[in-house]
């Protein structure tokens, strides 16, 4: 996190949660963040130039069909196409009635969609609602193969100890998870707090994982075409699993020798990992130090590196894995309940803490995107009481640019 300074802070009225942010990945490389700013409000960040200065401000988003007594739980966004923008949003919420037991609250999943190229405003008006019979937790999506065709499906973990699968067929319907993602069929009857998939080998295979409230975690390699588990491994920790992410150590960057030509697709596919590069699995829990399992395609879960002292600021709540220091290698940023972001870098075959950043409040989500449109990403943090924007110092960016251009 060298060269990062906290430039903007917005106060929010109510705490958010760990499922509070999603990023719209546009096919032209632009990104937009959408966040649950409180139990009832969804916002995005916009920028404009005032007196030759860029100002970032909050814009409230009015998603339809969310009652006034609803408490929003989780949000997720999918771009259904790689050639043009075709966004779909999923939002889960509970209806809270005063003086009634919250455990008896009705819960719902809303799906918002439009046509290819639809504006966000149009998408927010086109809603389909499905009542749930459990309390929802993480809302996510995954890619499965049907013959040679790639298809997406909504996945949602719940208080019933299951991961549920939903598909749009004229209307949204629940499907048997084992028919599409056999690795998620048995979750040991425990609440799944975090889960995900990454495809590789041209979507013919995938790696999947989930972490449970009981401390149980699973990692598997699956034949996507046959929906068949090839390898499955598990670990058990002493506290709830709060973070799991798959990632490549190296991250492709642009320099003077590999500037893409016009029309060359240089946008990373967020649904995939590169099997030709080392693939790692980050696992973080509420009490213990986080662990990175190295080169999981070859080593499975046998080669583990502990992120030393990553548990000293209470529970690990969230993580971001990206290249924030422009060295073409991904770094690990851990958000903690004890108000800190911890930054780990990979040096000499070990993960070493480089820096920590005091956020003053518990950190719930961390994202990395260009909210201003200046060509440089910002770290956007949602804490217990607000939204923080950490920007790279211009002098630091100039030095990086000179090195890339070999000036």
C-alpha positions, -999 to 999 in steps of 0.1 A, spaced: 0 0 0 30 23 -6 19 57 -20 -17 54 -8 -33 82 11 -68 84 25 -85 112 6 -122 109 10 -144 96 38 -182 94 38 -202 87 70 -231 62 67 -260 61 91 -260 23 99 -233 -4 97 -232 -25 65 -220 -61 64 -195 -83 47 -217 -89 17 -222 -51 10 -204 -44 -22 -203 -55 -58 -185 -42 -89 -199 -38 -124 -172 -49 -148 -179 -33 -182 -165 -48 -213 -145 -16 -221 -126 -20 -189 -146 7 -169 -159 -3 -135 -186 10 -112 -191 0 -75 -225 -5 -60 -228 -7 -22 -252 -13 6 -245 19 25 -269 10 53 -296 -15 61 -320 3 37 -298 23 12 -279 13 -19 -255 38 -34 -228 42 -60 -199 66 -64 -197 92 -92 -172 119 -100 -173 153 -116 -149 182 -122 -154 213 -100 -130 243 -103 -105 221 -121 -106 195 -93 -122 160 -94 -149 156 -67 -163 122 -58 -198 120 -44 -225 95 -34 -255 88 -56 -284 69 -41 -298 41 -62 -335 33 -62 -339 -4 -69 -376 -12 -72 -396 -37 -52 -377 -33 -19 -403 -24 8 -396 4 33 -394 -21 62 -368 -42 44 -332 -48 57 -309 -55 28 -285 -84 34 -264 -90 3 -259 -78 -33 -241 -92 -63 -238 -82 -100 -231 -103 -131 -222 -91 -166 -238 -119 -187 -218 -112 -218 -181 -108 -227 -188 -89 -259 -211 -62 -246 -226 -50 -213 -256 -70 -201 -258 -66 -164 -280 -85 -139 -282 -76 -102 -293 -99 -73 -303 -84 -39 -314 -103 -8 -333 -88 20 -355 -95 50 -388 -78 60 -385 -67 96 -418 -61 115 -415 -42 147 -419 -62 180 -417 -95 161 -390 -121 164 -364 -113 136 -359 -151 131 -394 -153 117 -389 -125 92 -398 -131 56 -368 -132 33 -366 -125 -5 -342 -126 -35 -348 -99 -61 -333 -102 -96 -329 -71 -117 -322 -73 -154 -326 -55 -187 -316 -59 -223 -280 -57 -237 -269 -21 -233 -296 -12 -208 -288 17 -184 -285 11 -147 -317 31 -142 -337 8 -166 -323 -23 -149 -333 -12 -115 -369 -9 -126 -372 -45 -141 -375 -68 -110 -384 -104 -104 -389 -114 -67 -386 -149 -52 -395 -156 -16 -370 -177 3 -375 -201 32 -342 -194 49 -320 -164 59 -297 -156 30 -260 -150 34 -235 -147 5 -250 -141 -30 -226 -152 -58 -226 -166 -93 -207 -194 -110 -202 -207 -146 -211 -242 -156 -208 -260 -190 -237 -273 -210 -221 -292 -238 -197 -265 -252 -219 -236 -240 -210 -216 -209 -239 -207 -187 -241 -186 -155 -262 -194 -124 -269 -176 -92 -257 -193 -60 -268 -183 -25 -258 -197 9 -284 -198 36 -291 -204 73 -303 -239 64 -267 -251 58 -271 -253 20 -259 -235 -11 -289 -229 -33 -288 -226 -71 -311 -203 -92 -316 -200 -129 -335 -177 -152 -360 -197 -173 -387 -171 -182 -388 -167 -144 -362 -174 -118 -364 -210 -105 -344 -230 -80 -324 -259 -93 -308 -289 -76 -273 -278 -68 -258 -312 -74 -270 -312 -110 -247 -283 -118 -222 -280 -90 -217 -314 -74 -190 -300 -52 -215 -279 -33 -240 -306 -26 -226 -316 8 -218 -286 30 -218 -307 63 -251 -290 73 -232 -259 83 -239 -223 74 -215 -214 45 -201 -179 51 -180 -177 19 -177 -197 -13 -168 -193 -49 -155 -209 -81 -128 -201 -107 -127 -218 -141 -96 -228 -160 -85 -248 -190 -109 -229 -213 -137 -235 -188 -134 -272 -191 -124 -274 -154 -130 -254 -123 -117 -250 -88 -143 -244 -61 -142 -237 -24 -164 -229 6 -159 -220 43 -183 -227 71 -194 -213 104 -181 -244 121 -145 -239 108 -148 -265 80 -134 -256 46 -134 -274 13 -114 -271 -19 -120 -291 -50 -111 -295 -86 -140 -304 -109 -145 -315 -145 -169 -288 -156 -181 -307 -187 -190 -338 -167 -198 -320 -134 -176 -346 -118 -153 -340 -88 -117 -349 -97 -101 -340 -64 -115 -328 -31 -96 -317 0 -107 -302 33 -94 -286 65 -110 -277 98 -102 -246 117 -110 -236 153 -133 -207 143 -156 -196 115 -141 -192 80 -146 -156 70 -125 -153 38 -116 -177 10 -102 -166 -24 -84 -182 -53 -58 -161 -72 -27 -161 -94 5 -147 -79 14 -128 -110 -8 -102 -126 -5 -91 -162 4 -55 -167 12 -31 -196 46 -18 -203 63 -4 -234 69 -39 -247 34 -53 -245 10 -25 -252 -20 -42 -267 -30 -33 -302 -65 -19 -310 -91 -46 -306 -69 -69 -285 -88 -80 -254 -67 -71 -225 -94 -73 -199 -90 -100 -172 -118 -125 -170 -129 -123 -133 -144 -159 -136 -111 -175 -145 -76 -181 -133 -45 -189 -154 -34 -225 -149 0 -217 -164 7 -194 -135 9 -204 -98 -26 -205 -83 -30 -200 -46 -59 -202 -21 -62 -177 7 -81 -189 38 -89 -165 67 -108 -172 99 -122 -154 129 -95 -163 154 -65 -179 137 -39 -163 114 -48 -164 76 -31 -191 55 -21 -191 18 -20 -226 2 6 -223 -26 3 -238 -60 -29 -257 -53 -31 -274 -87 1 -293 -79 4 -293 -41 -33 -294 -32 -34 -282 4 0 -295 14 21 -263 10 8 -237 34 23 -203 44 9 -186 75 4 -148 73 22 -140 105 4 -119 130 -26 -115 107 -49 -123 137 -35 -96 160 -63 -71 152 -92 -94 160 -111 -113 133 -102 -112 96 -134 -99 80 -126 -94 43 -98 -96 18 -87 -80 -15 -61 -96 -37 -47 -73 -64 -16 -55 -75 -16 -22 -55 21 -14 -58 24 -20 -96 51 -47 -94 31 -71 -115 25 -94 -85 -7 -96 -65 -6 -84 -29 -30 -95 -1 -50 -69 18 -68 -81 49 -96 -61 65 -100 -68 102 -126 -62 128 -100 -44 149 -100 -15 124 -69 -22 104 -61 -32 68 -30 -54 67 -9 -56 35 11 -87 27 36 -91 -3 52 -122 -17 90 -120 -13 117 -147 -13 91 -175 -13 73 -161 17 43 -138 24 56 -108 44 36 -80 60 47 -47 44 23 -22 59 -8 -17 80 -34 10 76 -56 23 105 -92 28 94 -106 38 128 -135 13 125 -141 -23 116 -134 -31 79 -162 -49 61 -153 -48 24 -124 -37 2 -126 -31 -36 -100 -18 -61 -113 2 -91 -110 34 -110 -140 54 -97 -128 87 -112 -119 76 -147 -83 88 -145 -68 55 -154 -56 47 -119 -75 25 -95 -85 36 -60 -89 14 -29 -125 17 -18 -132 6 18 -165 2 36 -161 2 73 -186 0 101 -193 37 99 -184 49 65 -169 47 31 -132 55 27 -113 61 -6 -75 56 -6 -58 71 -36 -23 67 -50 -1 98 -46 5 114 -80 43 114 -75 42 77 -69 22 71 -101 46 93 -122 76 72 -110 58 40 -120 49 54 -154 85 65 -160 97 30 -152 70 14 -175 79 37 -204 116 33 -196 122 70 -194 
